[in-house]
Amino acid sequence: MMIVDRLQLPERHCTLRVMPMPADLNQNGDVFGGWVMSQVDVAGAIPAMRRARGRVATVSVNSFTFRQPVSVGDIVSLYADIVRVGRTSITVRVEVFAERNYVDPIIVRVTEAELTYVAIGVDGGKREVPPENCSQM
């Protein structure tokens, strides 16, 4: 039996919220880890694209920890925050929570990850991340 700490969702802005469907299950009836990884990559890219003011590409998955499985019907909330900005790269930390058990609702942290994105120019090559005070596109 898995011990579950009852959490609350963070009070900051949720970057992405999704619900896995039966097609997302593996042979054991849990959601594929690859599905979760895909959602994490999408959620991480959102603040990276905003900060880069344009296209980004994932260049590194620095860490990825699965803490608990995700199930069909869970409401999966992903929170992504920039932790580092380099000359051409942006590193983002993503926390993933699942809301489950509608009769007696609980929220659990299911995944944590850190990814690095690189800003991409119109030619498809790396470009510098603009200064924060630069005007919007």
N, CA and C atoms as a LAMMPS dump frame, in Angstrom:
ITEM: TIMESTEP
0
ITEM: NUMBER OF ATOMS
411
ITEM: BOX BOUNDS ff ff ff
-5.0000000000000000e+02 5.0000000000000000e+02
-5.0000000000000000e+02 5.0000000000000000e+02
-5.0000000000000000e+02 5.0000000000000000e+02
ITEM: ATOMS id mol type element x y z
1 1 1 N 0.845 -1.19 0
2 1 2 C 0 0 0
3 1 3 C 0.882 1.242 0
4 2 1 N 0.57 2.17 -0.892
5 2 2 C 1.358 3.388 -1.025
6 2 3 C 0.863 4.433 -0.046
7 3 1 N 1.794 5.033 0.71
8 3 2 C 1.442 6.112 1.633
9 3 3 C 1.361 7.403 0.828
10 4 1 N 0.298 8.159 1.044
11 4 2 C 0.059 9.369 0.265
12 4 3 C -0.016 10.557 1.206
13 5 1 N 0.853 11.549 0.971
14 5 2 C 0.745 12.812 1.691
15 5 3 C -0.302 13.652 0.986
16 6 1 N -1.247 14.18 1.739
17 6 2 C -2.269 15.036 1.142
18 6 3 C -1.704 16.434 0.991
19 7 1 N -1.684 16.901 -0.226
20 7 2 C -1.12 18.203 -0.556
21 7 3 C -2.207 19.135 -1.028
22 8 1 N -1.835 20.371 -1.24
23 8 2 C -2.679 21.335 -1.93
24 8 3 C -1.936 21.756 -3.184
25 9 1 N -2.679 22.135 -4.211
26 9 2 C -2.031 22.633 -5.416
27 9 3 C -1.318 23.94 -5.085
28 10 1 N -0.183 24.19 -5.708
29 10 2 C 0.52 25.461 -5.476
30 10 3 C -0.381 26.647 -5.791
31 11 1 N -0.132 27.748 -5.134
32 11 2 C -0.958 28.94 -5.332
33 11 3 C -0.504 29.765 -6.526
34 12 1 N 0.529 29.326 -7.221
35 12 2 C 0.976 30.045 -8.404
36 12 3 C 0.197 29.57 -9.639
37 13 1 N 0.429 30.235 -10.754
38 13 2 C -0.297 29.948 -11.997
39 13 3 C 0.023 28.545 -12.52
40 14 1 N -1.012 27.782 -12.829
41 14 2 C -0.843 26.456 -13.425
42 14 3 C -0.53 26.639 -14.911
43 15 1 N 0.558 26.019 -15.376
44 15 2 C 0.986 26.173 -16.755
45 15 3 C 0.156 25.341 -17.714
46 16 1 N -0.222 24.124 -17.278
47 16 2 C -0.954 23.204 -18.15
48 16 3 C -1.779 22.264 -17.27
49 17 1 N -2.991 21.966 -17.702
50 17 2 C -3.84 21.022 -16.972
51 17 3 C -4.446 20.067 -17.993
52 18 1 N -4.269 18.767 -17.772
53 18 2 C -4.744 17.749 -18.708
54 18 3 C -5.318 16.56 -17.943
55 19 1 N -6.057 15.716 -18.667
56 19 2 C -6.592 14.491 -18.084
57 19 3 C -6.25 13.325 -19.01
58 20 1 N -5.493 12.352 -18.516
59 20 2 C -5.156 11.203 -19.361
60 20 3 C -6.393 10.366 -19.665
61 21 1 N -6.366 9.73 -20.822
62 21 2 C -7.471 8.912 -21.295
63 21 3 C -7.025 7.45 -21.403
64 22 1 N -7.96 6.516 -21.607
65 22 2 C -7.596 5.096 -21.688
66 22 3 C -6.515 4.781 -22.734
67 23 1 N -6.457 5.522 -23.826
68 23 2 C -5.435 5.271 -24.845
69 23 3 C -4.025 5.585 -24.345
70 24 1 N -3.913 6.272 -23.203
71 24 2 C -2.615 6.663 -22.646
72 24 3 C -2.051 5.644 -21.657
73 25 1 N -2.732 4.486 -21.509
74 25 2 C -2.325 3.491 -20.504
75 25 3 C -1.278 2.518 -21.028
76 26 1 N -0.461 2.02 -20.098
77 26 2 C 0.474 0.945 -20.432
78 26 3 C -0.183 -0.398 -20.104
79 27 1 N 0.568 -1.485 -20.248
80 27 2 C 0.029 -2.83 -20.032
81 27 3 C -0.38 -3.086 -18.585
82 28 1 N 0.087 -2.258 -17.65
83 28 2 C -0.255 -2.436 -16.239
84 28 3 C -1.457 -1.603 -15.804
85 29 1 N -2.002 -0.805 -16.716
86 29 2 C -3.164 0.011 -16.393
87 29 3 C -2.822 1.388 -15.859
88 30 1 N -1.525 1.722 -15.804
89 30 2 C -1.097 3.064 -15.412
90 30 3 C -0.835 3.873 -16.68
91 31 1 N -0.801 5.187 -16.538
92 31 2 C -0.494 6.044 -17.671
93 31 3 C 0.985 5.86 -18.031
94 32 1 N 1.269 5.746 -19.328
95 32 2 C 2.639 5.616 -19.822
96 32 3 C 3.503 6.742 -19.277
97 33 1 N 4.708 6.395 -18.83
98 33 2 C 5.653 7.414 -18.411
99 33 3 C 5.963 8.373 -19.54
100 34 1 N 5.99 7.868 -20.765
101 34 2 C 6.256 8.718 -21.925
102 34 3 C 5.188 9.773 -22.132
103 35 1 N 3.934 9.445 -21.789
104 35 2 C 2.857 10.435 -21.886
105 35 3 C 3.12 11.559 -20.896
106 36 1 N 3.503 11.188 -19.676
107 36 2 C 3.802 12.192 -18.653
108 36 3 C 4.99 13.041 -19.108
109 37 1 N 6.032 12.391 -19.638
110 37 2 C 7.204 13.126 -20.102
111 37 3 C 6.838 14.12 -21.202
112 38 1 N 5.96 13.731 -22.091
113 38 2 C 5.52 14.607 -23.165
114 38 3 C 4.809 15.842 -22.609
115 39 1 N 3.928 15.633 -21.646
116 39 2 C 3.205 16.759 -21.037
117 39 3 C 4.176 17.69 -20.308
118 40 1 N 5.172 17.111 -19.632
119 40 2 C 6.183 17.913 -18.939
120 40 3 C 6.95 18.767 -19.947
121 41 1 N 7.309 18.188 -21.087
122 41 2 C 8.05 18.931 -22.109
123 41 3 C 7.21 20.084 -22.652
124 42 1 N 5.93 19.851 -22.892
125 42 2 C 5.033 20.919 -23.364
126 42 3 C 4.934 22.023 -22.31
127 43 1 N 4.7 21.634 -21.054
128 43 2 C 4.555 22.623 -19.977
129 43 3 C 5.839 23.423 -19.79
130 44 1 N 6.994 22.764 -19.862
131 44 2 C 8.258 23.465 -19.697
132 44 3 C 8.55 24.424 -20.835
133 45 1 N 8.112 24.069 -22.031
134 45 2 C 8.367 24.914 -23.196
135 45 3 C 7.583 26.221 -23.145
136 46 1 N 6.452 26.237 -22.469
137 46 2 C 5.61 27.444 -22.452
138 46 3 C 6.337 28.635 -21.824
139 47 1 N 6.842 28.545 -20.587
140 47 2 C 7.568 29.713 -20.064
141 47 3 C 8.881 29.963 -20.812
142 48 1 N 9.507 28.901 -21.323
143 48 2 C 10.746 29.084 -22.085
144 48 3 C 10.477 29.889 -23.35
145 49 1 N 9.391 29.576 -24.065
146 49 2 C 9.034 30.313 -25.282
147 49 3 C 8.698 31.768 -24.965
148 50 1 N 7.99 31.968 -23.869
149 50 2 C 7.646 33.343 -23.484
150 50 3 C 8.905 34.141 -23.175
151 51 1 N 9.808 33.521 -22.409
152 51 2 C 11.044 34.228 -22.033
153 51 3 C 11.952 34.444 -23.245
154 52 1 N 12.019 33.468 -24.141
155 52 2 C 12.855 33.579 -25.337
156 52 3 C 12.214 34.474 -26.392
157 53 1 N 10.937 34.756 -26.213
158 53 2 C 10.161 35.532 -27.179
159 53 3 C 10.225 34.911 -28.565
160 54 1 N 10.028 33.579 -28.567
161 54 2 C 10.045 32.864 -29.837
162 54 3 C 10.252 31.384 -29.633
163 55 1 N 10.632 30.757 -30.693
164 55 2 C 10.782 29.3 -30.743
165 55 3 C 11.914 28.807 -29.838
166 56 1 N 11.682 27.649 -29.219
167 56 2 C 12.703 26.972 -28.421
168 56 3 C 12.695 25.492 -28.778
169 57 1 N 13.796 24.833 -28.455
170 57 2 C 13.893 23.385 -28.639
171 57 3 C 14.45 22.789 -27.352
172 58 1 N 13.96 21.62 -26.992
173 58 2 C 14.472 20.919 -25.817
174 58 3 C 15.86 20.387 -26.141
175 59 1 N 16.842 20.712 -25.305
176 59 2 C 18.196 20.211 -25.535
177 59 3 C 18.651 19.249 -24.452
178 60 1 N 17.975 19.286 -23.287
179 60 2 C 18.42 18.42 -22.206
180 60 3 C 17.292 18.178 -21.21
181 61 1 N 17.18 16.932 -20.793
182 61 2 C 16.347 16.596 -19.645
183 61 3 C 17.341 16.369 -18.515
184 62 1 N 17.469 17.361 -17.649
185 62 2 C 18.489 17.338 -16.6
186 62 3 C 18.147 16.375 -15.475
187 63 1 N 16.861 16.294 -15.152
188 63 2 C 16.409 15.343 -14.13
189 63 3 C 14.938 15.048 -14.367
190 64 1 N 14.537 13.863 -13.971
191 64 2 C 13.144 13.449 -14.128
192 64 3 C 12.871 12.386 -13.073
193 65 1 N 11.967 12.671 -12.154
194 65 2 C 11.659 11.731 -11.086
195 65 3 C 10.167 11.423 -11.085
196 66 1 N 9.841 10.145 -11.244
197 66 2 C 8.455 9.692 -11.123
198 66 3 C 8.245 9.284 -9.673
199 67 1 N 7.343 9.951 -8.975
200 67 2 C 7.092 9.654 -7.563
201 67 3 C 5.918 8.694 -7.367
202 68 1 N 4.898 8.845 -8.211
203 68 2 C 3.709 7.999 -8.127
204 68 3 C 3.14 7.829 -9.531
205 69 1 N 2.4 6.749 -9.75
206 69 2 C 1.775 6.581 -11.059
207 69 3 C 0.622 7.566 -11.259
208 70 1 N 0.308 7.798 -12.522
209 70 2 C -0.842 8.611 -12.913
210 70 3 C -1.882 7.649 -13.458
211 71 1 N -3.151 7.899 -13.154
212 71 2 C -4.24 7.014 -13.574
213 71 3 C -5.223 7.75 -14.474
214 72 1 N -5.961 6.991 -15.261
215 72 2 C -7.039 7.565 -16.063
216 72 3 C -8.001 8.278 -15.111
217 73 1 N -8.437 9.458 -15.503
218 73 2 C -9.366 10.223 -14.676
219 73 3 C -8.691 11.186 -13.728
220 74 1 N -7.377 11.022 -13.478
221 74 2 C -6.669 12.012 -12.667
222 74 3 C -6.673 13.339 -13.414
223 75 1 N -6.827 14.423 -12.703
224 75 2 C -6.629 15.744 -13.284
225 75 3 C -5.175 16.089 -13.006
226 76 1 N -4.394 16.19 -14.066
227 76 2 C -2.957 16.38 -13.951
228 76 3 C -2.642 17.865 -14.164
229 77 1 N -2.051 18.483 -13.147
230 77 2 C -1.701 19.899 -13.193
231 77 3 C -0.191 20.036 -13.217
232 78 1 N 0.313 20.787 -14.186
233 78 2 C 1.749 20.977 -14.357
234 78 3 C 2.102 22.44 -14.111
235 79 1 N 3.089 22.646 -13.263
236 79 2 C 3.555 23.976 -12.886
237 79 3 C 5.001 24.119 -13.347
238 80 1 N 5.275 25.101 -14.194
239 80 2 C 6.604 25.268 -14.765
240 80 3 C 7.15 26.651 -14.427
241 81 1 N 8.377 26.666 -13.933
242 81 2 C 9.031 27.913 -13.546
243 81 3 C 10.456 27.936 -14.072
244 82 1 N 10.852 29.061 -14.598
245 82 2 C 12.231 29.238 -15.07
246 82 3 C 13.153 29.308 -13.858
247 83 1 N 14.219 28.516 -13.904
248 83 2 C 15.187 28.533 -12.802
249 83 3 C 16.528 29.134 -13.21
250 84 1 N 16.78 29.219 -14.532
251 84 2 C 18.062 29.745 -14.983
252 84 3 C 17.94 30.193 -16.44
253 85 1 N 18.554 31.325 -16.744
254 85 2 C 18.605 31.816 -18.125
255 85 3 C 20.067 32.036 -18.478
256 86 1 N 20.501 31.391 -19.543
257 86 2 C 21.859 31.572 -20.039
258 86 3 C 21.864 32.464 -21.263
259 87 1 N 22.948 32.444 -22
260 87 2 C 23.061 33.273 -23.2
261 87 3 C 22.071 32.819 -24.274
262 88 1 N 21.976 31.488 -24.493
263 88 2 C 21.051 30.945 -25.5
264 88 3 C 20.069 29.949 -24.899
265 89 1 N 20.229 29.622 -23.623
266 89 2 C 19.416 28.553 -23.027
267 89 3 C 18.575 29.04 -21.859
268 90 1 N 17.526 28.268 -21.598
269 90 2 C 16.603 28.538 -20.493
270 90 3 C 16.322 27.206 -19.815
271 91 1 N 16.544 27.152 -18.505
272 91 2 C 16.279 25.935 -17.741
273 91 3 C 14.989 26.121 -16.952
274 92 1 N 14.125 25.102 -17.023
275 92 2 C 12.793 25.176 -16.418
276 92 3 C 12.588 23.98 -15.498
277 93 1 N 12.03 24.239 -14.328
278 93 2 C 11.639 23.174 -13.394
279 93 3 C 10.133 22.976 -13.527
280 94 1 N 9.717 21.72 -13.623
281 94 2 C 8.294 21.393 -13.762
282 94 3 C 7.89 20.466 -12.63
283 95 1 N 6.821 20.826 -11.934
284 95 2 C 6.234 19.967 -10.902
285 95 3 C 4.874 19.511 -11.402
286 96 1 N 4.582 18.226 -11.185
287 96 2 C 3.34 17.644 -11.684
288 96 3 C 2.544 17.084 -10.509
289 97 1 N 1.287 17.471 -10.425
290 97 2 C 0.385 17.015 -9.374
291 97 3 C -0.811 16.315 -10.001
292 98 1 N -1.36 15.336 -9.296
293 98 2 C -2.574 14.654 -9.74
294 98 3 C -3.654 14.84 -8.689
295 99 1 N -4.825 15.241 -9.16
296 99 2 C -6.012 15.301 -8.301
297 99 3 C -6.793 14.029 -8.577
298 100 1 N -7.096 13.271 -7.535
299 100 2 C -7.772 11.987 -7.732
300 100 3 C -8.775 11.712 -6.614
301 101 1 N -9.54 10.634 -6.818
302 101 2 C -10.511 10.156 -5.825
303 101 3 C -11.563 11.22 -5.519
304 102 1 N -12.518 11.355 -6.423
305 102 2 C -13.509 12.42 -6.321
306 102 3 C -14.398 12.316 -5.079
307 103 1 N -14.559 11.133 -4.51
308 103 2 C -15.381 10.97 -3.305
309 103 3 C -14.69 11.608 -2.106
310 104 1 N -13.395 11.378 -1.973
311 104 2 C -12.585 11.954 -0.902
312 104 3 C -11.326 12.519 -1.568
313 105 1 N -11.434 13.689 -2.206
314 105 2 C -10.362 14.187 -3.069
315 105 3 C -9.011 14.298 -2.373
316 106 1 N -7.99 13.897 -3.12
317 106 2 C -6.613 14.07 -2.664
318 106 3 C -5.785 14.611 -3.816
319 107 1 N -4.722 15.277 -3.465
320 107 2 C -3.77 15.791 -4.443
321 107 3 C -2.415 15.223 -4.078
322 108 1 N -1.729 14.649 -5.078
323 108 2 C -0.408 14.07 -4.85
324 108 3 C 0.58 14.606 -5.881
325 109 1 N 1.832 14.763 -5.455
326 109 2 C 2.899 15.126 -6.396
327 109 3 C 3.307 13.835 -7.084
328 110 1 N 3.238 13.816 -8.405
329 110 2 C 3.547 12.581 -9.135
330 110 3 C 4.886 12.625 -9.865
331 111 1 N 5.324 13.81 -10.249
332 111 2 C 6.556 13.903 -11.034
333 111 3 C 7.214 15.255 -10.803
334 112 1 N 8.541 15.252 -10.863
335 112 2 C 9.327 16.488 -10.848
336 112 3 C 10.368 16.356 -11.944
337 113 1 N 10.638 17.462 -12.629
338 113 2 C 11.62 17.408 -13.709
339 113 3 C 12.276 18.764 -13.887
340 114 1 N 13.45 18.729 -14.506
341 114 2 C 14.131 19.955 -14.906
342 114 3 C 14.632 19.753 -16.325
343 115 1 N 14.289 20.681 -17.207
344 115 2 C 14.65 20.589 -18.617
345 115 3 C 15.328 21.875 -19.06
346 116 1 N 16.184 21.754 -20.056
347 116 2 C 16.828 22.934 -20.631
348 116 3 C 16.414 23.054 -22.092
349 117 1 N 16.04 24.268 -22.462
350 117 2 C 15.623 24.604 -23.822
351 117 3 C 16.633 25.593 -24.392
352 118 1 N 16.761 25.611 -25.702
353 118 2 C 17.609 26.59 -26.371
354 118 3 C 16.72 27.43 -27.282
355 119 1 N 17.005 28.731 -27.316
356 119 2 C 16.265 29.634 -28.198
357 119 3 C 16.69 29.36 -29.64
358 120 1 N 15.707 29.303 -30.533
359 120 2 C 15.942 28.974 -31.943
360 120 3 C 15.572 30.182 -32.805
361 121 1 N 16.454 30.532 -33.742
362 121 2 C 16.213 31.647 -34.656
363 121 3 C 15.471 31.211 -35.903
364 122 1 N 15.179 32.147 -36.77
365 122 2 C 14.444 31.856 -38.005
366 122 3 C 15.207 30.915 -38.919
367 123 1 N 16.534 30.879 -38.787
368 123 2 C 17.35 29.98 -39.61
369 123 3 C 17.433 28.569 -39.028
370 124 1 N 16.801 28.36 -37.874
371 124 2 C 16.819 27.049 -37.232
372 124 3 C 18.004 26.829 -36.309
373 125 1 N 18.906 27.811 -36.232
374 125 2 C 20.07 27.706 -35.349
375 125 3 C 19.825 28.385 -34.016
376 126 1 N 20.765 28.187 -33.099
377 126 2 C 20.676 28.84 -31.789
378 126 3 C 20.719 30.345 -31.95
379 127 1 N 20.051 31.022 -31.021
380 127 2 C 20.121 32.482 -30.976
381 127 3 C 20.171 32.907 -29.514
382 128 1 N 20.56 34.132 -29.274
383 128 2 C 20.622 34.63 -27.908
384 128 3 C 19.219 34.889 -27.365
385 129 1 N 19.059 34.633 -26.07
386 129 2 C 17.811 34.966 -25.378
387 129 3 C 17.827 36.474 -25.167
388 130 1 N 16.755 37.183 -25.568
389 130 2 C 16.747 38.637 -25.398
390 130 3 C 16.735 39.027 -23.915
391 131 1 N 17.223 40.224 -23.607
392 131 2 C 17.175 40.689 -22.219
393 131 3 C 15.728 40.73 -21.725
394 132 1 N 15.561 40.589 -20.431
395 132 2 C 14.209 40.569 -19.875
396 132 3 C 13.436 41.848 -20.145
397 133 1 N 14.101 42.962 -20.144
398 133 2 C 13.406 44.245 -20.329
399 133 3 C 13.168 44.583 -21.79
400 134 1 N 13.498 43.665 -22.702
401 134 2 C 13.28 43.876 -24.131
402 134 3 C 11.772 43.908 -24.411
403 135 1 N 11.327 44.749 -25.321
404 135 2 C 9.896 44.84 -25.623
405 135 3 C 9.379 43.531 -26.215
406 136 1 N 8.096 43.302 -26.031
407 136 2 C 7.432 42.083 -26.521
408 136 3 C 7.462 42.043 -28.044
409 137 1 N 7.327 40.816 -28.605
410 137 2 C 7.306 40.631 -30.066
411 137 3 C 6.047 41.229 -30.637
